Amino acid sequence: MADDVEQIRALIEEWAAAVHRGDLRTVVAGHAEDIVMFDVPPPYEGLRGMDAYREVWPPFFVWQEEGADFAVEELEVVAGQDVAFAYALLRCGTPEELAARPGLRLRLTLGLRKEAGRWLIAHEHHSFPCEPGPPPE
């Protein structure tokens, strides 16, 4: 199982680097055709399927061109024989946003399954904490 954990870590780290580069082909490469994603922006019911998943990334890439950071800071992976999950904290924001809220992190949870010997992301969930008080330090 250690090899599976390393394969999944590499998949997620490659995905995050591709997101940061704006490389759509690599962003979608490690995902199942029936991907389900719950993202920070609407739609609140999430999106389903590879076509919908592909459509959400170009506007994010445009926003990132402002100099935004998107980097994995912490990543944990648990793998079984044919299913796995991972969770991570990512720096995600423009320099101004991160300066104003240095403790802000995007939370990422992934569900994966192994198909034909290859790990694929089947579920992806992004969230920021709801902060009723002052921003984290």
C-alpha positions as a Markdown table, in Angstrom:
| # | Residue | x | y | z |
|---|---|---|---|---|
| 1 | Met | 0.0 | 0.0 | 0.0 |
| 2 | Ala | 3.0 | 2.4 | 0.5 |
| 3 | Asp | 3.4 | 2.4 | -3.3 |
| 4 | Asp | -0.2 | 3.3 | -3.7 |
| 5 | Val | 0.1 | 6.2 | -1.3 |
| 6 | Glu | 3.1 | 7.5 | -3.2 |
| 7 | Gln | 1.3 | 7.2 | -6.5 |
| 8 | Ile | -1.6 | 9.2 | -5.1 |
| 9 | Arg | 0.6 | 11.8 | -3.6 |
| 10 | Ala | 2.4 | 12.3 | -6.9 |
| 11 | Leu | -1.0 | 12.5 | -8.7 |
| 12 | Ile | -2.3 | 15.2 | -6.3 |
| 13 | Glu | 1.0 | 17.2 | -6.4 |
| 14 | Glu | 1.1 | 17.0 | -10.2 |
| 15 | Trp | -2.6 | 18.2 | -10.3 |
| 16 | Ala | -1.9 | 21.1 | -8.0 |
| 17 | Ala | 1.2 | 22.2 | -10.0 |
| 18 | Ala | -0.9 | 21.9 | -13.2 |
| 19 | Val | -3.6 | 24.1 | -11.7 |
| 20 | His | -1.0 | 26.7 | -10.8 |
| 21 | Arg | 0.4 | 26.6 | -14.4 |
| 22 | Gly | -3.1 | 26.8 | -15.9 |
| 23 | Asp | -2.5 | 23.4 | -17.7 |
| 24 | Leu | -6.0 | 22.1 | -18.2 |
| 25 | Arg | -4.9 | 18.9 | -19.9 |
| 26 | Thr | -2.9 | 17.8 | -16.9 |
| 27 | Val | -5.5 | 19.1 | -14.4 |
| 28 | Val | -8.2 | 16.8 | -15.8 |
| 29 | Ala | -5.8 | 13.8 | -16.6 |
| 30 | Gly | -6.0 | 12.1 | -13.3 |
| 31 | His | -9.8 | 12.3 | -12.9 |
| 32 | Ala | -12.6 | 9.8 | -13.5 |
| 33 | Glu | -15.1 | 10.5 | -16.3 |
| 34 | Asp | -17.9 | 10.6 | -13.7 |
| 35 | Ile | -16.1 | 13.0 | -11.4 |
| 36 | Val | -18.2 | 14.8 | -8.8 |
| 37 | Met | -16.9 | 18.1 | -7.5 |
| 38 | Phe | -18.1 | 20.4 | -4.8 |
| 39 | Asp | -16.3 | 23.7 | -5.2 |
| 40 | Val | -16.2 | 27.1 | -3.3 |
| 41 | Pro | -18.3 | 29.0 | -6.0 |
| 42 | Pro | -21.7 | 27.8 | -7.1 |
| 43 | Pro | -23.4 | 25.7 | -8.3 |
| 44 | Tyr | -24.1 | 24.6 | -4.7 |
| 45 | Glu | -25.3 | 21.2 | -5.9 |
| 46 | Gly | -21.8 | 20.6 | -7.3 |
| 47 | Leu | -20.9 | 19.5 | -10.8 |
| 48 | Arg | -20.9 | 16.1 | -12.3 |
| 49 | Gly | -18.9 | 14.7 | -15.2 |
| 50 | Met | -15.7 | 15.5 | -17.0 |
| 51 | Asp | -17.3 | 18.1 | -19.4 |
| 52 | Ala | -18.6 | 20.1 | -16.4 |
| 53 | Tyr | -15.2 | 19.7 | -14.6 |
| 54 | Arg | -13.3 | 21.0 | -17.6 |
| 55 | Glu | -15.6 | 24.1 | -17.9 |
| 56 | Val | -14.9 | 25.4 | -14.4 |
| 57 | Trp | -11.1 | 25.8 | -14.7 |
| 58 | Pro | -10.5 | 28.5 | -17.4 |
| 59 | Pro | -12.0 | 31.3 | -15.3 |
| 60 | Phe | -9.9 | 30.1 | -12.3 |
| 61 | Phe | -6.8 | 30.2 | -14.5 |
| 62 | Val | -7.7 | 33.8 | -15.6 |
| 63 | Trp | -7.9 | 34.8 | -11.9 |
| 64 | Gln | -4.6 | 33.1 | -11.2 |
| 65 | Glu | -2.9 | 35.3 | -13.8 |
| 66 | Glu | -3.2 | 38.1 | -11.3 |
| 67 | Gly | -0.3 | 36.3 | -9.5 |
| 68 | Ala | -2.3 | 34.1 | -7.2 |
| 69 | Asp | -0.6 | 31.2 | -5.4 |
| 70 | Phe | -2.0 | 27.7 | -5.5 |
| 71 | Ala | 0.3 | 25.3 | -3.6 |
| 72 | Val | -0.1 | 22.2 | -1.4 |
| 73 | Glu | 1.2 | 22.8 | 2.1 |
| 74 | Glu | 0.0 | 19.7 | 3.9 |
| 75 | Leu | -1.2 | 16.4 | 2.3 |
| 76 | Glu | -2.4 | 13.2 | 3.9 |
| 77 | Val | -3.3 | 10.1 | 2.0 |
| 78 | Val | -4.9 | 6.8 | 3.1 |
| 79 | Ala | -5.2 | 4.0 | 0.5 |
| 80 | Gly | -6.9 | 0.7 | 0.5 |
| 81 | Gln | -6.7 | -1.9 | -2.3 |
| 82 | Asp | -9.0 | -0.1 | -4.7 |
| 83 | Val | -10.3 | 3.1 | -2.9 |
| 84 | Ala | -8.5 | 5.9 | -1.2 |
| 85 | Phe | -9.0 | 9.3 | 0.2 |
| 86 | Ala | -6.8 | 12.3 | 0.7 |
| 87 | Tyr | -7.1 | 15.7 | 2.4 |
| 88 | Ala | -4.9 | 18.7 | 2.1 |
| 89 | Leu | -4.4 | 22.3 | 2.9 |
| 90 | Leu | -3.4 | 24.7 | 0.1 |
| 91 | Arg | -2.3 | 28.3 | -0.1 |
| 92 | Cys | -4.8 | 29.7 | -2.5 |
| 93 | Gly | -5.0 | 33.5 | -3.1 |
| 94 | Thr | -3.5 | 36.6 | -4.5 |
| 95 | Pro | -0.6 | 38.1 | -2.7 |
| 96 | Glu | -2.9 | 40.8 | -1.4 |
| 97 | Glu | -5.4 | 38.3 | -0.1 |
| 98 | Leu | -2.7 | 36.2 | 1.6 |
| 99 | Ala | -1.1 | 39.3 | 3.1 |
| 100 | Ala | -4.4 | 40.4 | 4.6 |
| 101 | Arg | -5.2 | 36.8 | 5.8 |
| 102 | Pro | -1.9 | 34.9 | 6.2 |
| 103 | Gly | -3.6 | 31.9 | 7.9 |
| 104 | Leu | -6.1 | 31.4 | 5.1 |
| 105 | Arg | -6.0 | 27.9 | 3.5 |
| 106 | Leu | -8.1 | 26.2 | 1.0 |
| 107 | Arg | -9.3 | 22.8 | 2.3 |
| 108 | Leu | -9.2 | 19.9 | -0.2 |
| 109 | Thr | -10.7 | 16.5 | 0.2 |
| 110 | Leu | -10.4 | 13.8 | -2.5 |
| 111 | Gly | -12.0 | 10.4 | -3.0 |
| 112 | Leu | -10.1 | 8.1 | -5.4 |
| 113 | Arg | -10.6 | 4.7 | -6.9 |
| 114 | Lys | -8.3 | 2.4 | -8.8 |
| 115 | Glu | -9.3 | 1.5 | -12.3 |
| 116 | Ala | -7.2 | -0.8 | -14.4 |
| 117 | Gly | -4.3 | -0.4 | -12.1 |
| 118 | Arg | -4.4 | 3.5 | -12.2 |
| 119 | Trp | -5.6 | 5.8 | -9.4 |
| 120 | Leu | -8.3 | 8.3 | -10.5 |
| 121 | Ile | -9.9 | 11.1 | -8.6 |
| 122 | Ala | -13.6 | 10.4 | -8.5 |
| 123 | His | -14.7 | 13.1 | -5.9 |
| 124 | Glu | -13.2 | 16.5 | -5.2 |
| 125 | His | -14.3 | 19.0 | -2.6 |
| 126 | His | -12.8 | 22.4 | -2.0 |
| 127 | Ser | -13.8 | 24.7 | 0.8 |
| 128 | Phe | -12.8 | 27.7 | 2.8 |
| 129 | Pro | -13.8 | 27.9 | 6.5 |
| 130 | Cys | -16.7 | 30.2 | 7.3 |
| 131 | Glu | -15.2 | 33.0 | 9.5 |
| 132 | Pro | -17.7 | 35.0 | 11.5 |
| 133 | Gly | -14.9 | 36.9 | 13.3 |
| 134 | Pro | -11.7 | 38.5 | 12.3 |
| 135 | Pro | -9.4 | 36.7 | 9.7 |
| 136 | Pro | -6.9 | 34.2 | 11.0 |
| 137 | Glu | -3.4 | 35.4 | 11.8 |
